[in-house]
Amino acid sequence: MLDPHWVFGAVRMCHAGNKFEWFDKMVEIVKELFHVEFDFSSEQIGCTPNDRTWEDGMKELRSWLNDNPNKFLLVLINDSPGWDHQHTPLVLDPIVEHLSDIMYLPKDKTWKFPSVAQMIKMGKRALFMASSEYSQLGGEYIHQSVSRYAQLTTSFGSMGIHTIV
């Protein structure tokens, strides 16, 4: 699972997702006292300025796929509420720019997912899926709903898929 979080002026690949109401209240007090606005909450605790940017992460995934032409990636994006502080385009744009030409897109799906071998034969080497039903990411490039994930992992089995979860 990849966790994109808007923190330290960029969308970064970092594991966070804490929820401390007391901390969030303190952040709001600081904003109010000092009349400043910034995007930070307890959900970003755990991220640092040294974490890889989302853009660099998507470039690395593409590079890995280029170096491994018979491999397939299933990427589950953790997109809980508030994760990107309304910077969704900064998550989607690098995916589209670096991977969309080889992605199995929602519009490609019929009534069931094809096998990995069929997708690779079609030139589709990656599938991105959002982790939540309320995803802002579902649509043109990202498959929405983690319930589909169960169907995918069951049908893919051990057929050469590299799952990022």
N, C-alpha and C positions, 0 to 999 in steps of 0.2 A: 504494500500500500504506500503510495506516495502522498505526502502531506504538504500541499502548497500553502504557505502562510505569508501574508503581507506583514513584513517586519523589517525594521531598519532600512526603510526606503526602497524595498524590492520584494518581489515574491520569491521566497526561498523554500528550498526543500528541507524541512526540519520537522522533527517530531515534537509536537506540543499538545495542545488540547486540554489543558487543565481548566478547571472552572472553580475559581475562588471568588465568591461574591464579595467578601470583605476587601480583597485586593482591587476588584473592579470599582467598588465604591470609593476607595482611596484615589484611584486614577481619576475618577470624576471630580473629586474634591480638588485635586491638584489642578486639573483643567480649569475649574471654576475660580479658584483662588488666584491663579496666575494668568488668567484670560488667554490660555493657549489651547490649541487644538492639535491633537496627534492621534494616530491610530495605534492603540495598544490596549490590550486587555490580558487577563490571566490566561486566555487561550494561546497566547504567544510565549508564555514562560517556557523556556527550554530551547528557544531559537536564539541564535547568535548572529552577529554580522559576518562571521566566518562560514556560515552555512552556504552551501552551493546555491546559486540562483536557479530558479526554475528554468530559465532560458538555457543555462549551461547543462542542466540535467537532461533537457530534451535533446540537445545536441549530442550528449553522451549516449543516450538511448539510440539515436539514429546511427551514430558511429558504430556502436555494438552490433546493430542489425546489419549494417554494411559489411562488417567483418565476419558475420555469421549468417550467410545467406539462406541456410536451411532451418533457421530458428524462428520462433513466433513468440511475441510478447503479449501477455494479458496484463494490463495495468489498471489497478483499482485506485481511483483518486479519492482520498478522504476529504470531503467537502462539507464539513459540519457548518452550521450557521455562524456567520461572523469570521470565518476563516480567512477571507481575502479582503475584508474591509472595503467592499465594492470595487475591487480591482480585478474582477473576473476576466476582462480582456487580456490582462497580463498573464493569466493562466492559459487561456485558450489560444492566443496568438502564437506562442512558441510551439504548441502542439501542432497547429495548422501549418505553420511555416516549415517545420522540420520533419513532420511525420505524416501529414494528411494524404500524401500520394501513395502510401503503402498501408493505410489503415483500413480495417474492415469497419465501415460506417453503418450507422443505424439504417440508412436508406438501402444498404446492400442486403439486409436481412429479410428473408422470407419467413415462413412459419417456424423454422428452426435454424439453429446455427449450423453451418457446414463443418466438416471435420477440419482439423489443422492442416492436413495434407491438401485438402481442397482449397483452403484459404491461401496457402503458400503458392499453390499452382495458379491461383487467380492474381497473384502479386500482392496479396494482403498479408502483411506480416506483423501487424499490431492491432490490438483492440483495446480501446480505453473505455472504462466504465466508472460511473460515479458511485459513491458508496451509500448514497441515501435517496430515499424516495422524493425528498423535497429539493433535490439537486437543482442548482441554477445551470448546471452544465449539460443536462440532458438535451438532446436535439440533434443538430447536424453532424457533430463530430464525436460526441461522447454518448455511449449507451447509458441510459438512465436506469437505475434500480439495481440494488444488490441482489434482489431475488433472482435475477437472470444469471448472476454469478454462479449460483449453485448449479444451474443447468449447464453452464459452460465448463466448470471444472469436472463435472460428472461426465460430460460427453468427450472432453479432451483427454482425460485420464493421463496416461504417461506417454503421450505421443509427441514429445519434443517441445512442449510449451514451457516457456520460462515465465512464471507468474510473479509479478511484483505486487505482493500483498503484505 
